[in-house]
């Protein structure tokens, strides 16, 4: 593997891909290159097409990475849910910020006959982490809501997590679920290419 240890512009990307293809002796055996949708990659493909067209001529494909496209679509959809997600993140951070709070939540769950669990925060750059965060929270809607309402200061007389937050989060979770299977398929395909 060769790293691009300089600016990731079209010229540098094209030069490095052409160098690696030549180094491996496959310049005339390539019919498709998979890159994400970055404009530098599109411009790099314009430069690479005449260099790597020995196998299929001008039909050299710039295959867009499906995982990247799914990620862009989902992140754009989550953008409208950003403020409510911030409240879920704040509530989880508040709980996880001290061992006393974690113990208090665990005691509350036990008193309610519910198994407690620690909730992880998502990462802004990975929508599937947001999916997992919401998926793990949903079964604990009642206990987590009551605990947060009881322990986190009210804002304008309202709890940090309202029924509206939970109802919308549930709808987003269903929507995100429909993207998980294609995303997992893409990842499996990338990790274990078909032979």
C-alpha positions in Angstrom: 0.0 0.0 0.0 1.2 3.5 -0.8 0.1 6.5 1.2 -0.6 9.8 -0.3 1.6 11.8 2.1 0.8 15.1 0.5 -2.3 17.1 -0.4 -5.2 15.0 -1.6 -5.8 16.9 -4.8 -6.6 15.4 -8.2 -3.0 15.5 -9.5 -1.6 13.7 -6.4 -4.3 11.1 -6.3 -4.0 10.3 -10.0 -0.2 10.2 -9.8 -0.3 7.8 -6.9 -2.9 5.5 -8.4 -1.1 5.4 -11.7 2.2 4.7 -9.9 0.7 1.8 -7.9 -1.0 0.3 -11.0 2.3 0.5 -12.9 4.3 -0.9 -9.9 2.0 -3.9 -9.8 2.0 -4.3 -13.5 -1.8 -3.9 -13.8 -2.1 -0.6 -15.7 -3.6 -2.4 -18.7 -5.8 -4.7 -16.6 -8.0 -2.2 -14.8 -11.7 -1.7 -15.8 -13.0 0.0 -12.7 -11.8 2.1 -9.8 -13.9 2.7 -6.7 -13.5 6.0 -5.0 -15.9 8.2 -2.9 -17.6 11.2 -4.4 -15.0 13.8 -3.5 -14.5 16.3 -6.3 -10.7 15.6 -6.3 -11.4 11.9 -7.0 -13.7 12.8 -9.9 -11.0 15.0 -11.4 -8.3 12.4 -10.7 -10.4 9.9 -12.7 -10.4 12.3 -15.6 -6.6 12.3 -15.5 -6.4 8.5 -15.0 -8.8 7.5 -17.8 -6.2 8.0 -20.7 -3.5 6.4 -18.6 -5.4 3.3 -17.5 -7.6 2.7 -20.6 -5.6 -0.2 -21.9 -8.1 -2.9 -20.9 -11.5 -1.3 -21.7 -10.6 1.9 -23.5 -12.5 5.0 -22.6 -15.1 2.8 -20.7 -12.9 2.9 -17.5 -15.5 3.2 -14.7 -15.3 5.5 -11.7 -17.5 3.4 -9.4 -18.8 5.5 -6.5 -18.4 3.8 -3.1 -21.9 2.7 -2.1 -21.0 2.9 1.7 -19.9 6.5 1.3 -23.1 7.4 -0.6 -25.3 5.8 2.0 -23.4 7.7 4.7 -23.9 11.0 2.9 -27.6 10.3 2.5 -28.2 9.3 6.1 -26.1 12.2 7.5 -28.1 14.7 5.5 -31.3 13.2 6.9 -30.0 13.3 10.5 -29.1 16.9 10.1 -32.8 17.9 10.6 -32.8 15.8 13.9 -29.5 17.4 15.2 -31.1 19.5 18.0 -33.0 16.6 19.4 -29.9 14.3 19.1 -28.0 16.9 21.1 -30.5 16.4 24.0 -30.1 12.6 23.9 -26.3 13.1 23.9 -26.5 15.6 26.8 -28.6 13.2 28.8 -26.3 10.2 28.2 -23.2 12.4 29.0 -24.9 13.6 32.2 -25.6 10.1 33.3 -22.1 8.8 32.4 -20.3 11.8 34.0 -20.2 10.3 37.5 -20.1 6.9 39.1 -22.8 8.1 41.6 -25.2 8.9 38.8 -24.5 5.5 37.1 -25.1 3.8 40.5 -28.3 5.9 41.1 -29.6 5.0 37.6 -28.8 1.3 38.2 -30.6 1.4 41.6 -33.6 3.0 39.9 -33.7 0.4 37.2 -33.5 -2.4 39.7 -36.4 -0.8 41.7 -38.5 -0.7 38.5 -37.6 -4.3 37.7 -35.7 -3.4 34.6 -32.1 -4.4 33.7 -29.9 -1.4 33.6 -27.3 -0.7 31.0 -24.7 1.9 30.3 -25.4 3.9 27.2 -22.6 4.8 24.8 -22.5 8.1 22.9 -22.5 8.1 19.1 -19.9 9.9 17.0 -21.0 12.7 14.8 -19.1 11.3 11.8 -20.7 7.8 12.0 -24.4 7.6 11.5 -24.5 3.9 12.4 -23.2 4.9 15.9 -26.2 7.2 16.2 -28.4 4.2 15.1 -26.9 2.0 17.8 -27.2 4.8 20.4 -30.9 5.2 19.7 -31.5 1.4 19.4 -30.0 0.8 22.9 -31.9 3.7 24.4 -35.4 2.9 23.1 -36.1 -0.2 25.3 -35.2 2.1 28.3 -37.4 5.0 27.3 -39.5 5.0 30.5 -36.8 4.4 33.0 -34.3 6.7 31.3 -36.9 9.5 30.8 -38.0 9.4 34.4 -34.5 9.3 35.7 -33.3 12.2 33.5 -36.4 14.3 34.3 -35.8 13.7 38.0 -32.1 14.4 38.0 -31.4 16.8 35.2 -32.4 20.5 35.7 -35.6 21.4 33.8 -35.2 24.0 31.0 -38.1 26.4 30.8 -40.1 24.0 32.9 -39.5 21.2 30.5 -37.5 18.0 30.7 -34.4 17.5 28.6 -36.1 14.5 26.9 -39.8 14.9 26.2 -42.3 12.5 24.6 -41.8 14.4 21.4 -38.1 13.7 21.5 -38.7 10.0 22.0 -41.5 9.7 19.4 -39.3 11.4 16.7 -36.3 9.4 17.7 -38.3 6.2 17.3 -39.3 7.3 13.7 -35.7 8.1 12.9 -34.5 4.8 14.3 -37.0 3.0 11.9 -35.6 5.0 9.1 -32.0 4.4 10.0 -32.8 0.7 10.3 -33.6 0.6 6.6 -30.1 1.8 5.8 -28.3 -0.7 8.1 -28.8 -3.7 5.9 -27.3 -2.1 2.7 -24.5 -0.6 4.8 -23.6 -3.9 6.3 -23.8 -5.6 2.9 -21.4 -3.0 1.5 -19.0 -3.5 4.4 -19.1 -7.3 4.1 -18.5 -7.0 0.3 -15.5 -4.7 0.9 -14.0 -6.9 3.6 -14.8 -10.2 1.8 -14.9 -9.6 -1.9 -16.6 -12.2 -4.0 -14.1 -14.6 -5.8 
